[in-house]
């Protein structure tokens, strides 16, 4: 079977969906089950080693510069190339499919925040997302979701008639996320980033739902008792959601803790791994998620996690994270303080987190996604 993959999320510095695509393709590079793949890129083909496999073909399908926009590429340029290449099935790993493709498509959807929380999206951007997602669910032969919660939301918003085409596939954890038993990570952070004091960590794009201002306020309260602690925030502000970074800077100034909070838009993988291995805990009080990769990667790194009671986070963590409920400044500060002061409590969540992380494997994820594609091909020989 010839499988097409919309691989543009691998371009540049992959985040989120790009990391999902990367890990799935890495597994297919090892075990393709006899299938061939064409990986389609929009602007550049990244120089990743696993793309050089003989069963992988990479294609750069540029749009003319005046219309070099992602949606036009997806809806106009890509379908033409799929038809020309006679692709059997297309995998669209980024929420939406080309609506007029001449081959069956499998779409991966991680959340539908654009549908359930429209107020958090710019008006036109949100309208386009909602329209494309609704039609993608309707036209795709398979819809792969990363949690039962997302599956339920799709059925509630787009119709129960789509239940037969939905498959829940948990995401995995890369092997590089593991505990540091020789304290090399601490040495790296001290020498490269200047982090030597105990620190709390947040990793993720600065969406409003991630509650970074609440983390800051809880951390400020904690520093009244533990003034030597730091807060490290790793994540950029999404371009279409302006204002979060400016609001965060203003809050730090107002709380008078600018010298205790370190901000990074992006860090190399080695530095991020070092942070995840050595933090007091990852603080992730998001109120809405599709899966929560930073949460499970921290668990695999031997670091406990403090979360909100958001359905996906409690589902995926499966009792292995400390839940701040109700989600208030006091409750979050209390949970963070427990991780700092009580080795028994922290150790218990480290143990539970490692156990949970062992059950999340990219090999299984990639195999399940490929099985879904094979099911579609079997129905459409």
Secondary structure as GFF3:
##gff-version 3
##sequence-region A 1 381
A	DSSP	beta_strand	2	6	.	.	.	ID=ss1
A	DSSP	three_ten_helix	8	10	.	.	.	ID=ss2
A	DSSP	alpha_helix	17	30	.	.	.	ID=ss3
A	DSSP	beta_strand	36	41	.	.	.	ID=ss4
A	DSSP	three_ten_helix	49	52	.	.	.	ID=ss5
A	DSSP	beta_strand	56	60	.	.	.	ID=ss6
A	DSSP	three_ten_helix	65	67	.	.	.	ID=ss7
A	DSSP	alpha_helix	70	72	.	.	.	ID=ss8
A	DSSP	pi_helix	73	77	.	.	.	ID=ss9
A	DSSP	alpha_helix	78	85	.	.	.	ID=ss10
A	DSSP	beta_strand	89	92	.	.	.	ID=ss11
A	DSSP	beta_strand	104	109	.	.	.	ID=ss12
A	DSSP	alpha_helix	113	116	.	.	.	ID=ss13
A	DSSP	three_ten_helix	118	120	.	.	.	ID=ss14
A	DSSP	alpha_helix	123	139	.	.	.	ID=ss15
A	DSSP	beta_strand	142	145	.	.	.	ID=ss16
A	DSSP	alpha_helix	148	158	.	.	.	ID=ss17
A	DSSP	three_ten_helix	160	165	.	.	.	ID=ss18
A	DSSP	beta_strand	166	168	.	.	.	ID=ss19
A	DSSP	alpha_helix	184	188	.	.	.	ID=ss20
A	DSSP	pi_helix	189	193	.	.	.	ID=ss21
A	DSSP	beta_strand	199	203	.	.	.	ID=ss22
A	DSSP	three_ten_helix	208	210	.	.	.	ID=ss23
A	DSSP	alpha_helix	212	223	.	.	.	ID=ss24
A	DSSP	beta_strand	230	234	.	.	.	ID=ss25
A	DSSP	alpha_helix	244	255	.	.	.	ID=ss26
A	DSSP	three_ten_helix	258	260	.	.	.	ID=ss27
A	DSSP	beta_strand	261	264	.	.	.	ID=ss28
A	DSSP	alpha_helix	269	278	.	.	.	ID=ss29
A	DSSP	beta_strand	281	284	.	.	.	ID=ss30
A	DSSP	alpha_helix	293	300	.	.	.	ID=ss31
A	DSSP	beta_strand	305	307	.	.	.	ID=ss32
A	DSSP	alpha_helix	311	317	.	.	.	ID=ss33
A	DSSP	beta_strand	322	323	.	.	.	ID=ss34
A	DSSP	alpha_helix	329	341	.	.	.	ID=ss35
A	DSSP	alpha_helix	343	357	.	.	.	ID=ss36
A	DSSP	alpha_helix	362	379	.	.	.	ID=ss37
###
